[in-house]
Amino acid sequence: MNHYLNKLKSFDIVIVLYCIITGIYMLFGYYQLHNILHHIFLRILFVAIIFFLIKAEESENKILLFVRNFYPLIFLGFFYSETDYYNNLIFENFDPGLIHLEELFFNTHLSLDFSKYIYFQWFSELMHFGYFSYYILTISIPLIFYIKSYDQFERVMFIIFLSFCFYYLIFILFPSVGPQFYFHVEQRSVPNGYLFHEIMKFIISIGETETGAFPSSHVGMATIYLLLMYKNFKKIFTLILPIVIILVFSTVYIKAHYVIDIIGGLITGILFYYFSNKIYSKYFLGITKPNIT
């Protein structure tokens, strides 16, 4: 058993701890939640998968080794959608407060008005591309390190996954659903686009749940991706910077977020990056890979 424990990567430990913390949190809401045993079983299964992949690490199979390093990205979708399952155990949604702040600071509902001011199809398509680029960045950023700078890969994956976990814990404890779910149906409409408009409509229909508006993890994680690229691959940073800017605007345009969510995402993205980096340097650097900052 010690052999397997010693082979745990830093991001494995984050996943195991997240499963334990959220599992305990669910147990406190046992009488409010349905099918809780299903979620507990999945956590046990995830931990079992991690130990199976540790065993697979001894193999020279490149596909298995790739899965061993990238499996956390597969878990992200489940952990995100699951926040909707138990995010109202303590508080009801904070959307009224977020809307009040938006009115206080901007004297308008920008999340509702943005798409009314600029309603061209080409612009809507650009915004939907920007929102979709978030998924591309989440896969491509660690992949770039995996291919070009493997000695830094584990730190990067640790920073990314731990930051996601921070966001998910906020979504669980301080829930908000965002404009696309909070406002009336007739207020949620967005101008039609072309290809990416349809792609995002499909993704939202199958994968989006009523959770995770504040702070914007899209903006926060995109900020983290920029910080990682700026320090290590400045040419790639220059390429993705305009994409991230479009992404930021798109979160409000397609009504996924309030403007206050964007501000929160930017601040927390910077904080989570430096905090995660510090944790890695303090607890894992001497055991695993060299520093990247």
N, C-alpha and C positions, 0 to 999 in steps of 0.2 A: 504493500500500500504506500509506503514511504517513497518508493520508486516513482509512483504516479504523482504523488503530491509535489515531489521535487521538480517534476517536469511541467507543472502548471505555469502557464505564461501569465503575465500581469493582467491581461484582459480576461483570462479565464477566471481569475480571482474576483474581478469586478462582477462578472456574470453570476458567479456562485453567490456572492454577497447580495447582489440585487435580488436574486431568487429568494434568498433567505429573508431579507428585510421585507419585501413585498408579500411574501408568504405569511409572515407573522402578522403583518398589517391586515391581511385578509381575514385571518383568524379572529381578530378583534371585531370584525364586522360579520361574523359567522351568521347571525340571525337576519342580517339585511341582504345577504348575497345568495344567489342561486348557483347551484353546480360548483360550489367552492372546491370540492374534492377533485373535480376535473382540472382546475387550475393548479392545485397542489401537485397532482400527478404529473402534469406537464413540466413543472419545475424539477421534479425528480428525474424525469426523462431527459431534460436538458443537461442536467449534471452528468447523467449516464453517457450522453452523447459526447460531452467534453472528455470524459475518461476514455471513451472508445477512440476518439481522435488523438489522444495522447499516445495510445497504443499504435495507432496508424502512423504516428510520427517516426516510428522506428523503421517504417517501410521506405523504400526508395521510389515508391509510386508518386510521380509529380502531381497527379490530380489529387490524390489524398492529402499530400502536403499543402497544396493550394487551399483545399477545403479546410484543413486544420487552421490555417492562418486567417481565412476570410469568413468562417462560419458566423462570427459575431454579427456581421451585416445581415445575415439571414434572420437572426433572432430579433433584430431591431423592429421589423414590421409587426411581429407578434406583440412585443412589449409595448409598442406605441398604441396599437388598437386596444390592448387590454386595459389601458388606463381609463377608458370609458366604462369599464366594468365596475370599478371600485373608486371612482373619483369623487363621489358624493357621500362618502361615509361620514365625513365631518361637516363639510360646508356645502351649501348650494352654490350654483354657478355665480361667479363674480362679474358677469357681463354688465349688469346695470352700473356697477362702479366704474368699470373700464370705459363705458360709453359716457358716463358723467365726466371723467377725466378728459376724454377726447373733446367734449363740448367745452370744457373749461379752458383747455389749452388752445384749441383751434377754432372754437366758435362754430363748428359745423361737424357733420358726420362724413369725414373724408372717405371712410370705408364704403359709404353708400354713394357719395357724389363723384368720386374719381372717374368711374366708368361712364357717368352721365356727361362729364365735361369732355372726355376724349372717347368717342364711341366708334371710331373707324375700325373696320375689320382687320386691317393690317396691324394696327396697334394692339388690338385684342389678341391677335395671334402672337405678336412679340411678347406680350405679357404672359401668355400661357406657355410659351417656350421658356421664358425666364423661370417660371414656377417649376416646370418639368426639369430644368437643368439641375435643380437641387438633387434629384435622384442620381443623375449622371455624376455630379461632383462627389456624392457620398461613396460611390463605387470607384471612381477614377483617382481620387486623391490618394487613398491607401495603395491602390494599384501602382501608381507612379513610384511611390517609395519602395514597394515590393520589387519592382523591376530595376529601378535606377539607384536605389540606396537601401538595400535590404537591412543593413546594420541599424538603420533608423526606423525600420518598419514597425517593430513592436511598440516603441514609444508612441508612434503616430496612431496606431490602432487603439492603444490604451487611452490616449487623450480623446480620441473621437468617441469611443464607446462610453467612457466615464462621463463625458460631457452630455451625451444622450441620456444617460441614466439620471443625471442631475435634472435635466429637463422633465423627464418622465415623473420623477418624484414630485416636482413642483406641480405638474398637471394633476397628479393624484391628490395632493394636499390642498391646492388652491385652484379648483376647476374653473374653466371658462370654455365656451364652445365657439366663439367667434361669430362674425356677422353672417356667414353663410348658413348658420343654424339658428342664430338667435332672432334675427329679423323675420318678418312675414315673407312668405314665398314670393310675392310680387316685388318685394324690395331686393331680392337676392339675384335677380337676373343680371347677366353680363353679356355685352355685345358678342355676337358670333365671330369666330375666327375661321381658321382652316384646319390643317392637320393637328397641330398641337392643342388647339381648342378641343377637338374630339378626343385626343389621347387623354388629356387631363379630365375631361368629363367622364371618361371610362374609369380612370384610376380613382377618382373621387367616389364614383358609384359603387365600386367594389371594396375600396380600402379606407376611405375616410370615415371617421367616427366623430361623435360630438364631444370633442376633447381637445386640449392642447392649444388654446389660443394665446394665452399670456404666460410667459414671454414667448415670442416667436422663435421656435427652435430652427425654423428655416433660416431666419436672419442670423441667429446665434451660431449655428453650425457653419453657415457660409462665411461668417467672420472668422471662425476658427480655421477653416480651410485656407482663407487668405493669409492668415498669420503663419500657418505652416509653409505655404508656398513662398511667402515673402522671405522667410529665413533661409530656405533651402533651394528653391528653384525660381529665381526672380523672373526669368523669361516666361515661365508658365503663369506666374502671378500676374504679369502684365496681360496675358491672354484671358485669364478668367475674371479679372477685375471688372471689365464692362458687363460680363455675364452676371456677376453677383449684384451689380448695381441694378440691372434689369430685374433680377430675382427679388430684390428688396421692394421695388415698386409694385411688382406683380402680386405680392402677398396682400396688398391693400386693394389692388385693382380687381382681383377675382373674388374679393370679399372673404378671404381666408382669415384675415387679421384686421384688428383695429390699428391705428397709427401708434397708439401707446404700446402695443405689442412689439412693434418694430424697434422702438427705443429700448424697451426691456430686453429684446433679443440681442441688440448690439452691445449693451452693457454686460449682460450675463455671458455672452460669447467671449468677450475679452477676459472677464473674471474666470470663467471655467477653463479657458485655455491655460492661463498662468497657474491656476490652482492645480489642475490635472498634471501639468508639466512638473510642478514642484513636488507633488506626491510621487510621481514616477522617479524623479531624481533622488528623493529621500529614501524610498523603500525598495526600488527595483533596479536602479542604475548599476550598482556594483554586482548584481546577480546576473543581469541580462546583457543589455546593449549599451553602447556609449551614448553620451549626451548629444542632442541635436541642436541645442540652443547656446 
